[in-house]
Amino acid sequence: MAGRATLLYILIAMIRTIAYLCNEWGKPMEAANRETGRGSSKSASWLQEQANIIRLSAMTMTNHSGLGHTGGDLSASDILATLYLGDVLRVNPMEPMWPQRDRFIMSKGHCSGAFYSVLAAKGYFPKELLATFMDPLSRLNGHPDRNKLPGVEANTGPLGHGLPIGVGAALAARMRGESWRIFVLTGDGELQEGSNWEAAMTAQHYNLDNLIVIVDRNRIQQGDFTEKTIRMDPVAPKWAAFGFAVEEVDGHDHAALLDVFSRVPIAPGKPTCIIANTIKGKGISFAENEPAWHHGVPTKEHLALAARELVIEVGE
């Protein structure tokens, strides 16, 4: 009986996976245009609405816990919404360990509020779980833990770790002859960690064109603006010098994001770096371009104002 139950479970899982893939990837590819972006059935306007819901969700979680990284959550929300809800990533929430899935690594793991919110929106776990953010024994730690939540590929938080892990994963896919891709989202202040550049050298050495690095270039890090801390500009030529194919994009323009993601690898035989120019605290008047909101915790009054500015009805 135990053997039959196991076979039945496997059969059900296979049927669910096939149904999901047919639904998500069997859709006809749409022609590239500014509204939908190349290769996605989701409109840029719909993705904008979803990104704003993610923003308010992350702020609500930070208000609940009294801790978080509001500014970076807000700057990364459009990127995350496009990757997950714009169907850029080939993933299956019903089978989170599907071997041929794309891997996404949230190297800027301190911005977990937005990351958890998009995972819940994609269906990896119930949205109700978001209300437990950073509670004692909660599965939603301040930094993502792959042992606690489906959809988390790597434990991140210490900066400069995500890209080295991503390079190792990309090399593993190459060695196995498999076609899945690795997307890594880094902060810009995070690039001050030397481990990123060691990983970048390795990626170009092995011609890992299945690796896509996305830099959330919001120009603010803990305490101050990046250029006042350690000057980083020009960022694009640095990545190009390390052997990456580089493209800059407005990190809040969903159509532009869909377009560039549809074209990776930008250059065959080269890893890709997409520099997403963003605004720290995007969408919220009191948080935009304010270094204090790197760690800022919103009050109930802040949440009410944010909901109005994001045009979201409370409770949505």
Secondary structure in CASP SS format (residue, H / E / C, confidence):
PFRMAT SS
TARGET T0000
AUTHOR 0000-0000-0000
METHOD secondary structure of the structure
MODEL  1
M C 1.00
A H 1.00
G H 1.00
R H 1.00
A H 1.00
T H 1.00
L H 1.00
L H 1.00
Y H 1.00
I H 1.00
L H 1.00
I H 1.00
A H 1.00
M H 1.00
I H 1.00
R H 1.00
T H 1.00
I H 1.00
A H 1.00
Y H 1.00
L H 1.00
C H 1.00
N H 1.00
E H 1.00
W H 1.00
G C 1.00
K C 1.00
P C 1.00
M C 1.00
E C 1.00
A C 1.00
A C 1.00
N C 1.00
R C 1.00
E C 1.00
T C 1.00
G C 1.00
R C 1.00
G C 1.00
S C 1.00
S C 1.00
K C 1.00
S C 1.00
A H 1.00
S H 1.00
W H 1.00
L H 1.00
Q H 1.00
E H 1.00
Q H 1.00
A H 1.00
N H 1.00
I H 1.00
I H 1.00
R H 1.00
L H 1.00
S H 1.00
A H 1.00
M H 1.00
T H 1.00
M H 1.00
T H 1.00
N H 1.00
H H 1.00
S H 1.00
G C 1.00
L C 1.00
G C 1.00
H C 1.00
T H 1.00
G H 1.00
G H 1.00
D H 1.00
L H 1.00
S H 1.00
A H 1.00
S H 1.00
D H 1.00
I H 1.00
L H 1.00
A H 1.00
T H 1.00
L H 1.00
Y H 1.00
L H 1.00
G C 1.00
D C 1.00
V C 1.00
L C 1.00
R C 1.00
V C 1.00
N C 1.00
P C 1.00
M C 1.00
E C 1.00
P C 1.00
M C 1.00
W C 1.00
P C 1.00
Q C 1.00
R C 1.00
D C 1.00
R E 1.00
F E 1.00
I E 1.00
M E 1.00
S C 1.00
K C 1.00
G C 1.00
H C 1.00
C C 1.00
S H 1.00
G H 1.00
A H 1.00
F H 1.00
Y H 1.00
S H 1.00
V H 1.00
L H 1.00
A H 1.00
A H 1.00
K H 1.00
G C 1.00
Y C 1.00
F C 1.00
P C 1.00
K H 1.00
E H 1.00
L H 1.00
L H 1.00
A H 1.00
T H 1.00
F C 1.00
M C 1.00
D C 1.00
P C 1.00
L C 1.00
S C 1.00
R C 1.00
L C 1.00
N C 1.00
G C 1.00
H C 1.00
P C 1.00
D C 1.00
R C 1.00
N C 1.00
K C 1.00
L C 1.00
P C 1.00
G C 1.00
V C 1.00
E C 1.00
A C 1.00
N C 1.00
T C 1.00
G C 1.00
P C 1.00
L C 1.00
G C 1.00
H C 1.00
G H 1.00
L H 1.00
P H 1.00
I H 1.00
G H 1.00
V H 1.00
G H 1.00
A H 1.00
A H 1.00
L H 1.00
A H 1.00
A H 1.00
R H 1.00
M H 1.00
R H 1.00
G C 1.00
E C 1.00
S C 1.00
W C 1.00
R C 1.00
I E 1.00
F E 1.00
V E 1.00
L E 1.00
T E 1.00
G E 1.00
D C 1.00
G H 1.00
E H 1.00
L H 1.00
Q H 1.00
E C 1.00
G H 1.00
S H 1.00
N H 1.00
W H 1.00
E H 1.00
A H 1.00
A H 1.00
M H 1.00
T H 1.00
A H 1.00
Q H 1.00
H H 1.00
Y C 1.00
N C 1.00
L C 1.00
D C 1.00
N C 1.00
L E 1.00
I E 1.00
V E 1.00
I E 1.00
V E 1.00
D E 1.00
R E 1.00
N C 1.00
R C 1.00
I E 1.00
Q E 1.00
Q C 1.00
G C 1.00
D E 1.00
F E 1.00
T H 1.00
E H 1.00
K H 1.00
T H 1.00
I C 1.00
R C 1.00
M C 1.00
D C 1.00
P C 1.00
V H 1.00
A H 1.00
P H 1.00
K H 1.00
W H 1.00
A H 1.00
A H 1.00
F C 1.00
G C 1.00
F C 1.00
A E 1.00
V E 1.00
E E 1.00
E E 1.00
V E 1.00
D E 1.00
G C 1.00
H C 1.00
D C 1.00
H H 1.00
A H 1.00
A H 1.00
L H 1.00
L H 1.00
D H 1.00
V H 1.00
F H 1.00
S H 1.00
R C 1.00
V C 1.00
P C 1.00
I C 1.00
A C 1.00
P C 1.00
G C 1.00
K C 1.00
P C 1.00
T E 1.00
C E 1.00
I E 1.00
I E 1.00
A E 1.00
N E 1.00
T C 1.00
I C 1.00
K C 1.00
G C 1.00
K C 1.00
G C 1.00
I C 1.00
S C 1.00
F C 1.00
A C 1.00
E C 1.00
N C 1.00
E C 1.00
P H 1.00
A H 1.00
W H 1.00
H H 1.00
H C 1.00
G C 1.00
V C 1.00
P C 1.00
T C 1.00
K H 1.00
E H 1.00
H H 1.00
L H 1.00
A H 1.00
L H 1.00
A H 1.00
A H 1.00
R H 1.00
E H 1.00
L C 1.00
V C 1.00
I C 1.00
E C 1.00
V C 1.00
G C 1.00
E C 1.00
END
